[in-house]
Amino acid sequence: MFVLEDESGKVFGECVVTDEGGGVLEIKNIATSPEVHGKGYGRALIQYVENAFSGKFSVLQVGTGDSPFDGFLL
């Protein structure tokens, strides 16, 4: 689990990822506080996860609900 917070510890977002095996990393949940919607915090969380696990997994899969999108290659 990754948490996005400011210097005072106020949480603005979170992202939960799991190793699904076979080179697949899945985003299980991602959320940001309503006060920061549209400011790029969710995008920053995804980019952080992508950078943190680049070279360790071949696929980053988004599994936060019913979606036709299977994932993309890292």
Sequence and secondary structure as in RCSB ss.txt:
>XXXX:A:sequence
MFVLEDESGKVFGECVVTDEGGGVLEIKNIATSPEVHGKGYGRALIQYVENAFSGKFSVLQVGTGDSPFDGFLL
>XXXX:A:secstr
 EEEE TT  EEEEEEEEEEETTEEEEEEEEE GGGTTTTHHHHHHHHHHHHHBTTBSEEEE SSS S   EE 
